[in-house]
């Protein structure tokens, strides 16, 4: 041993005093270690096209291709007022909701994505997210759990189009005798989210979903046993048997986009006037309801429009 060195741990030869760097180098020579995070190619292409919400553009492209014939030839969807939907920036799309298995969400999302080339994220109850297979598929095509924080991030931070149905399951659980009678729009939470995010609300009146899968009656005891919001018996089921549970009737869809509702309130505040929120919510509900009455009044046929 000399004053300048010590016995090496491997060969026993004399070598300079090992520092932390040389120990790391020796270890790397013996065991293959991955490169440090800062050296990894983190800026490269994503291994998956699934975004943070679970949406996959490849899946959306596939679904659009498969669904397009249904949209064009089965439902024969017809839009009016698409110019009211902004081509950039965030906006909250608010529509009426109906049908035992509602067709309005896919029709709206598909129509806007194909006509305006903008993705639409649809807010839905956590039930869809938790359902096996269905939950994953719903996420891949743009479904997001309906939570205020999710809506705020999509609208304020990411400037996306977000679709919400304030009636919720109260709308889809309606029987055919109550068609086109809008249910209460909850407590107006969607209005508060739009105020906080500083985005407009774009109301959409949808005609056709009520007849595509009309509920004749509900089996409430079975719904309680299964733990689901409702169990419908539809005209589709009576006509087509089990296939009718997933096969909508060819009702013609007409969608009327109304002028945006904008709010002067400063965005980002923690609290807004409850009376102001409820007043705006009811006003939007009445606008959609009146638009539906006009659409129905001018409709010649459920099937031909």
N, C-alpha and C positions, 0 to 999 in steps of 0.2 A: 504494500500500500504506500502511495506517495501522498504528499500534502495536497496534490491537485486532484486526486481521484479516489474511487472506491471500487470494490469488486462488483463487476456486472452481474445482474441477477440471472442471466441465461448462460453465458459462456465462461464466466469466471475471469475474463480478461479485464484489464484496466480500461475504464471509459470515463468521460466527464460525469460529474454529479448530475443525475437525472432530474430534469425539470418537469413541470406538469405537461408541457407540450410534448416532450419526448416520450413520456409515459403514454400519452394519448396516441402518439404515432405508433409506438410499439404494440399497443392493444389493437389498433386498426389493422396492423400487419398480420396479426394472428386471427382476428375475428372480423368478418365482413360487417361493417356498420353502415346504416343508411346515411346519406349526406345530411348535414344540418338543415333545418327548415329553411333558413335564409338562402341556402344553396340549391334547394329543390326547385324544380320548374313549376312554381305555383301559378305563374302567369299563363301557362299553356292552356290548351283547350280542356273544357270540362269532360270528364269521363262519361257523364250523363247529361242529358238536356233537361232533366227534371229541376225546376227551380225550387226556391225555399218553401213555396206553398204546395209543392207536389205536382204542379202542372208540367206536362211534357208536350213540347211543341210537335214532336214526332207523332205522339198519340193524338193530339188535336188535329194534325193534318190527316191522319188515317180516319178519324171519326168524321171529319168534314167530308171526306171523299165518300164514305159509306152513307152518311146521313143526307147528303145533298139531294139524291133522288126522292127521299121521303119529304124533304123540305119543299122541293120544287113541284113534285108530281102527286104526292099524297095529300099534303096540307095546302099546296099551292099558295104559300105565304105571300102576302101582299102588304107592302109598307107604305105609309104616308108620314111625312114629316121627319125623315131621317136627317135632314139638315140641322135639326135641333140637337143632335148628339155631337159633342165636340170631337174634332179630329185629333186633338192633342190635349194634354192635361187631364186631371182627374174629374170624374163626375159620378154621381150616385144615381143609377137607373132604378126607378121604382115602378112596379107593375102589379096589376091584379093577378091572382093566383087561383087556379081551378083545375079540376080533373082528379079522379081517384089516384092515378099515376100521372101527374101533370106533364103536359107536352109544351107548356109555355116557356119554361126555362131553356130547353135545347133550341127551340125555334128562335127565341130572342138572341141567344148567344151565337148561334150559327149565322143568323141574318146579319148581325152587326159585324162579325168577324169576316164574313165574305163580302159584304157591301162596303164597309169602311176600312177593312184591313187593320182592325184594332182588336186585341184580345179582350175578353170580358171574363172577370172573375165573379162566380155566382156564390152568394152567401146562403148557407143552408144549415138546418138544425144538426147538432152533433150526432144525431141518430144515423145520418148518412155516412159520416166519417167512421163511426164505430162498426158499421155493418160489414161483415166479411165479403171480400171481393168487390161488392158495390162501393164500399168506402174508398178503396184504392182507385177504382175506375173513376169515381167522382172527382177525386183529387187530381188525377192525371188529365182530366178534361177541363179543369179550371174551378172545381168546387173548393170552397174554403169554409171552415166552421164559422158560423155567424156569431162573432164576438166583437165588441166595440174596438178593442185594440187591433184586431186584424183589419177591420174596415178602415180605421184611421191610418194605419201604415200604408195600406194599398192606395188610399185616396190622397193623403197629404204628402207622404214621403216618396211614393213610387209613381204617383200621378196616373193611376190606372182607372179603367172603367169598372165599376162594381155594380152588380145586379142584386137587388133585394126585393123580397115579397113581404111587405109588412103584415099581411093577413096571416101568414104562416099556415099551420095546419088547419086553422079555422076556415081558411078558404078552400083548401083541397078536400076537406071533410064535408063540404056542403052537398046536400042531395040535389037532384036535378030540378025539383020544384023551386029551389031557391037560387037557381042559376042567375049570374050577373047581378046579384045583390051583394055588394062588397061588405065584408065584415070590418069591424073596427081595426084601425091600424095600430094596435098595441098602445104603448105609452109614448109614442113619438120618438123612440130612440134613434130612428134613422135620420130624423131632422137634426137632432143634437149632434150626431156624428158629422153630418154635412156642414153644420155651423163650425164645429171644431176644426174640421179639415179645410175649411174655406173653399168648398167646391159647390157647384150647383146641383140641384136635384132635377132630373129629367123624368117626368111622368110618362108612362107608356100604358095605353089601353089595349088589351088583347082580347080579341073575339075569336072563338073557335075551340079553345081548350075545354070549355064546359061541355061541348058536344062530342069531343074526341074520345073522352072516357067518362061518361056520366054515371054518377053514383045513384042507384035506385034506393038503396037503404044501407044502413050500417049494422054490423053485428057487434054491438058494444060489449057484451059479456066475453066474447072471444078476444077482443082487443085488450081487455083487462088481463086475461090469462096470459096472452103473448107479450104484454108490456109494450104495446105499440099505440100510437095516437088513435088509430081507427082501423077497422077491417071493413072495407067496402064490398058490396055486391053491385056490379056494374052491368049495364046493358051489353057490354062486350062479352062478359062472362056467360050471360044467358044465350047469346047468339053464337059464340065460338067455343064455349066450354073453357077448359083450362088455358087454352091459347089466348083467350080474351083478356087474361090478367096482364098481358104485355103488348097486346095489339090494339092500338087506338083506331077509332073509326075515322074515315077520310073527311072530316069536317074542314071547310076552308078557313084558313086563318087570315084575319086582317089585323094589322097592328098600326095604331095611330100614336105617333110620338108628339107629345105636347111641348109647348115652349118651356124652356128651363125656368126653374124657380131659384132665384138667387137671394142670398141673405146678407144684409148690411152688417151683421154682427162681426166683431173682430174674431178671427180664428185663433185657436190655441188656448182659449180661456178654459178654466176648470168648470165653470158653471154658467148656465144660461137660464133666462127666464122660463120657468115651467109653463106658464100660461102662454107665452109666445111659442114655445115648442108645440104644445097641444093645438093651438090655433092653426099653426102652419101645417101640422099633420092632417087635421080635419079638412083644411082647404085643399090639400093635394088629393085626399081621398075623394072629395066632392068633384074635383076636376076630372079624375079618372072615371068616376061613376057617370057623370054627365056625358063624357065622351063615349062611354059604352052604350048609353041609351041612344045616342045619335047613330052609332054604328049599327045597332040592332034595328033601329027604325028604318034605316036605308038598306038593310040586307034583304035581298030577294029570296035567297035559299040558304039553308044551313050548309048544304053540300056544294053549291055552285057560287055562293057569295051574292 
